């Protein structure tokens, strides 16, 4: 019987994939574990290895084509097997089987509109229709309406009828957002009309480039982050001279002994981890009617690739040494550029670091990587005139470190404390090794 190579689920939020490039052709003989294609997911482009051995008799999808999960991509037969007479029927049946779940998801029972999917804990893409109707049904049956204590308090103060609201919290629970956005009548909010799209005017010499799957998900996530998360921004100037002196001394010593050479970014990443341990409220996420406080620091590191930006994670970075963090980030950067990252590499992030210092950027304010509560932005180190303790103008080295915070989770004083800890570590780098 023919075997089908199918579109795999390579990401926890993936609903479809793009077959970026075939690495095989019809007539090729496959070995188990052989890489057959590059698959573009919502997070990265990854290599896909076959779990079958045999001869490729047909490629069903063209390069650049978007395909739903589990859809057949290619047909494989065993070495000496002949293609059955009804091969076209078998292919059609496999395609129909793969398309059935997607069709069911798009058209749920009862004619209800499909709800928007959750991007990650605490952040949903803008809904096109109410996500839950259990509360309304519960009210009509006389059952108790599910609502958080804070939502009940605000509803009582404003005279809002909870039974008439649609809950967007876990399991349809009414949360603060639902009450605060209830219409004046206290009834269920009517679906908002979509704003007209703002389109560019293209001239005859302008080029339209199709948006990749990665760029699409980046756009969706950043739009959701910027519109749903109440950002606030803090920036702090740091004396980078002690760090540069310490790094130069450490690298010179290691060069003589054949040891590791460290980059400035290695020290910054270590400082972020130590500062997050000192200010644990930063290492958290919003989850509707609760705040999730993470036990370990999952360090998401922003890495620029050809199609956009990826943020692979150094898991449990709080348990790793400076050397281990340095090795991990170099390994991730290499694999990201070679499209070797796996879905597991993106899981478990709790705080993100974006360093644009190498590009000559002095300071910037980054957009939060949902569902995390903070992202750290790091600028370049500049030689500038500074005023010393005696009031004299001398040569110095300065760097700006910024923090973008989710004000639902992080207060200004907490974020300021985090940055103060970052400054202490950068200006006293030996503390990072204690």
Secondary structure, DSSP 8 states (H G I E B T S, - for coil): --EEEE----STT-SEEEEEEES--TT-EE-TT-EEEEEE-SS-EEEEE-S--EEEEEE-S-TTEEEETT-EEEEEE-TT----TTHHHHHHHHHHHHHHHHHHHHS-GGG------EEETTEE---SS-S--HHHHHHHTT----B-HHHHHHHHHHT--GGGS---SGGG-B-HHHHHT--TT-S----------------TT-------HHHHHHHHHHHHHHHHS-EEEEEEEEE-HHHHHHHHHHHHHHHHHT-----HHHHHHHHHHHHHHHTGGGSEEE-SSSEEE-SS--EEEEEEETTEEEEEEETTGGG--HHHHHHHHHHHHHHHHTT---GGGGTT--EEEEE-GGGT---------TTBSEEEEEEEEEEEEEE-TTS-EEEEEEEEEEEEEETTT--HHHHHHHHHHHHHHHHTGGGGG-
